[in-house]
Amino acid sequence: MTISNEIAVGMETVELEPLREDKKKIFEDIVKYLEDNQRGYIKVPTGWGKTFLSKHIMKKYYDEGKLVLFLVSKNNPLLSQTYYDRKKDRPLFPNSALLSSEQKVDRKELAETLRVFGQRKDKGFVLFASLQTILGKQSSEIKNLIIELADLTIVDEIHNFINNRGNDFLNELGERTKILGMTATPFQGVVGNVKFVDEIAGDMREVYAKTLPECILDNELAPLKYTIAESSQDIFEIFDFEKGLDELDKQDLFLDCSTPDRLKKVIRRTQLAKDVYDSMIKDKHAKTLVFCAPVRKRVYGVGAEEEEINAFHAKLTSSVFNGEISVPESEKDSDPVLPLNFENYTPEGEFRDTVFISSELPKNEQNAILAAFREIGKPPYVLCTVGMLIEGFDFPGLEALVLLRPTLSMRLFEQQVGRVTRLSTVSGKQQGNVFEISDSIDSLYQRFGEGVFSGEKVDQVQMLQPEIRLEELFSEGDAARAIEEGKIEIKKVELGPQGKGKGKRKRVQEIPVRLPPTSIRAKYFSRLLALTEEKDIGAFEREKRELMRATLRFRVRELRDAEELAELAGNINKLKREAYEDHRLGDVSRQHKPKVFGEVEWLLKLQALNSLKYNGRHLSMPEKNRILKTLGFEPDFRKIDNLRLKCLKLGSAQKTIPELVKVLGFVSRLSSSETYQFLDKKKKEHWKREFLPAVYWGFCFIDDSPELKELFESTEWDRRVKNIIRQK
């Protein structure tokens, strides 16, 4: 298949830059897939060029005289950017239309155009639209015509179409309409409530995927340096936990600025970001984006009674970066004095070095800020925002990102990081830089104790650790090689006393961060063990599930990881022995508690062996054997599969893989929505206690059994089981 760069349409042409050879192959594979299938999606990092690839796919269908719909969930800059040919200041496709709330289009005229297309089909047509406009009352006729006539629908950010009105619309499209989704993050939601793109329909499949590390290694995206600065402040005293751990069910935490002390802490935390920026960004003209945190309550000393300040933290951060707010050194200092008005402009009417953008600003002012921010070498150099610009903001010249908002959503996190990984030939950018301010989360375990076992709270709490999110971000692809080659750097930074003289930077000490973060995971896993050990009633079902879930998150990359896991396994074994002699326990607890520790101990060892087998290609045979010996096994890697089966036999109620297959088939039938809703409470508890743990064991043997592989990859499993599988 050849790809031409210019094909005549009347007197006009559709001009696209040619695809690179590797993307030509991807293009051909996608086209071939759509010939035989109705739905599919591609998963590639932000900045890879999925929109450019989609233009070539649209062009193929357009040249064949077909109707193409390019769809986004809501209005964003990408919609008009894809519609227009910037170089020629005209629509990219001569026969096309843009339908959005910002674009005044005669709906009746557009409907008539589509009707004529359906009758004649002498040339192609491309409609660029947002879902909200298509589903609007004024567009009902257009919607019906699209459902009837569309040959191809390309959905950008298709993760926004999961289990909602967008999902319903895609399923209204007839069999003639091919659907191609594009996403960097094929899921939605926070830990414990994650929905995936393949839930849109039973025949939705991944067509092509490439990971962030792979793109960086192939020089398709910029090298990345991620720097963590610990604020040493208690997260409980910075953010609002009025609703306890239920606050973790949202994608963001909210700052609490309602008292003088709270506001001081927020200002000091924000000043730390400024200190890191001043100390580590050499070129102060480099463009930097700051993602700030939302604020739920009234801010102390600002605004009228009970008045909430829109995008307050973005405004506060811009003032801190501009040096307009004095930072209190301690709680004993006088209350902070904030500006009466937060300004983006100097007295001369120019943009300040740091500005904020928020939805309350007039649209023309927002556009002016973004246009000025895109100009290299001119202010503003730092742009602060809360929720804007996370998706659809394409600015390759962006060199640095500051994260002041802890997030519970991996999708949101990946989208944020993706802002700085685009390559730029204009700015001279050598790498993308991310600086995250993190806080101590130890108090959450101390304050909520056993409550962390409720739902998925264990995983949610740990997601507040940057290292945990980074491990998730780099869990696919050859991140280890990218790190070894210096194309991905992960550091912690400590700022020392400031040097003498005005304008001197603070002394910076950078400490490499290891992935996987085994010591961090072991630390919090030990907390869960301690909470379990202290409890002396019940059958420990909930504790067992959470411990098993946490167990499958460990990875062994080097001997040090194995040493830490061996120590952890030894501690679990000790707790198991002590539980047998624990006189506090009643008969039920005495029966179950030692078994819980025993199963967790062997599942932990199995997970270490699995990691060594499937992710240990970089290790030599002597290194693998040393790791086996450290874990307490015979130091002979050739026997790795026998050792894995030994763990299953000693730890699980199912002693063989065929037994696992049988039990998990039963779990599959019981967990379906049609069946589970009819189980009484007693049977549901029995299901959770006796059968659900087999999911964790079964996951470890997917590649050993075609039956297990087919089961775990099937779309029939209910979401309660899918979340266990996919959030392993």
Secondary structure, 3 states (H helix, E strand, C coil): CCCCCEEEECCEEEECCCCCHHHHHHHHHHHHHHHHCCEEEEECCCCCCHHHHHHHHHHHHHHCCCEEEEEECCCCHHHHHHHEECCCCEECCCCEEEEECCECCCHHHHHHHHHHHHHHCCCCEEEEEEHHHHCCHHHHHHHHHHHHHCCEEEEECHHHHCCCHHHHHHHHCCCCCEEEEEECCCEECCCCCCEEHHHCCCCCCEEEECCHHHHHHCCCCCCEEEEEEEEEEEHHHHECCCCHHHHHHCCECCECCCCHHHHHHHHHHHHHHHHHHHHHCCCCCCCEEEECCCECCCCCCCCCCCCCCCCHHHHHHHHHHCCCCCCCCCCCCCCCCCCCCCCCECCCCCECCEEECCCCCCHHHHHHHHHHHHCCCCCCCEEEECCCCCCCCCCCCCCEEEECCCECCHHHHHHHHHHHCCCCCCCCCCCEEEEEEEEECHHHHHHHHHHHHCCCHHHHHHCCCHHHHHHHHCCCCCHHHHHHCCCEEEEEEEEEEECCCCCCCEEEEEEECCCCCHHHHHHHHHHHHHHHHHCCCCCCHHHHHHHHHHHCCCCCCCHHHHHHHHHHHHHHHHHHHHHHCCCCCCHHHHHHHHHHHHHHHHHHHHHHHHHHHHHCCCCCHHHHHHHHHHCCCCCCHHHHHHHHHHHHHHHCCCCCHHHHHHHHHHHHHHHCHHHHCCCCHHHHHHHHHHHCHHHHHHHCCHHHCHHHHHHHHCCCCCHHHHHHHHCC
